[in-house]
Amino acid sequence: MDKRIGIIGIVVEDLSSAERVNAILHDYANLIVGRMGIPYRERGVSVITLIVDGSNDDISALTGKLGRIPGVTAKSMVTKNNK
């Protein structure tokens, strides 16, 4: 299957959902190349960025699972070229 490099942006507005977010990220650890998380206390949210390397289907599945958590928004972008 073709693999692509991509990024996933995650905004956690309901901080009680952080444990579910981390559990899903753990399940998809094989896709994650890098992760940066910033708590934005003034706005009461946390922002997480991921660098991922995997199939388009796997990246979409991860993004979809994250986006179905209440209080969490997740969007992805992948490269056009695949390897």
For each residue, the residues with C-beta under 8 A, 3 or more apart:
1: 55 57
2: 55 56 82 83
3: 53 54 55 82 83
4: 53 54 55 56 59 78 79 81 82 83
5: 33 51 52 53 78 79
6: 51 52 53 54 59 76 77 78 79
7: 49 50 51 52 76 77
8: 49 50 52 59 62 63 66 74 75 76
9: 47 48 49 74 75 76
10: 21 47 48 49 50 66 72 73 74
11: 45 46 47 48 72 73 74
12: 15 17 18 21 45 46 47 48 71 72
13: 44 45 71 72 73
14: 17 70 71 72
15: 12 18 44 45 46 71
16: 19 71
17: 12 14 20 21 69 70 71 72
18: 12 15 21 22 46
19: 16 22 23
20: 17 23 24 69 72
21: 10 12 17 18 24 25 48 66 69 72
22: 18 19 25 26
23: 19 20 26 27
24: 20 21 27 28 62 65 66 69
25: 21 22 28 29 32 35 50
26: 22 23 29
27: 23 24
28: 24 25 31 32 58 61 62
29: 25 26 32
30: 54
31: 28 52 53 54 58 59 62
32: 25 28 29 35 50 51 52
33: 5 51 52 53
34: 50 51
35: 25 32 48 49 50 51
36: 48 49
37: 46 47 48 49
38: 46 47 48
39: 46
40: 43 44 45 46 47
41: 44
42:
43: 40
44: 13 15 40 41
45: 11 12 13 15 40
46: 11 12 15 18 37 38 39 40
47: 9 10 11 12 37 38 40
48: 9 10 11 12 21 35 36 37 38
49: 7 8 9 10 35 36 37
50: 7 8 10 25 32 34 35
51: 5 6 7 32 33 34 35
52: 5 6 7 8 31 32 33 59 62 76
53: 3 4 5 6 31 33
54: 3 4 6 30 31 58 59
55: 1 2 3 4 58 59
56: 2 4 59 60 78 82
57: 1 60 61
58: 28 31 54 55 61 62
59: 4 6 8 31 52 54 55 56 62 63 76 78
60: 56 57 63 64 76
61: 28 57 58 64 65
62: 8 24 28 31 52 58 59 65 66 76
63: 8 59 60 66 67 74 75 76
64: 60 61 67 68 74
65: 24 61 62 68 69
66: 8 10 21 24 62 63 69 72 74
67: 63 64 72 73 74
68: 64 65
69: 17 20 21 24 65 66 72
70: 14 17
71: 12 13 14 15 16 17
72: 10 11 12 13 14 17 20 21 66 67 69
73: 10 11 13 67
74: 8 9 10 11 63 64 66 67
75: 8 9 63
76: 6 7 8 9 52 59 60 62 63
77: 6 7
78: 4 5 6 56 59
79: 4 5 6 82
80:
81: 4
82: 2 3 4 56 79
83: 2 3 4
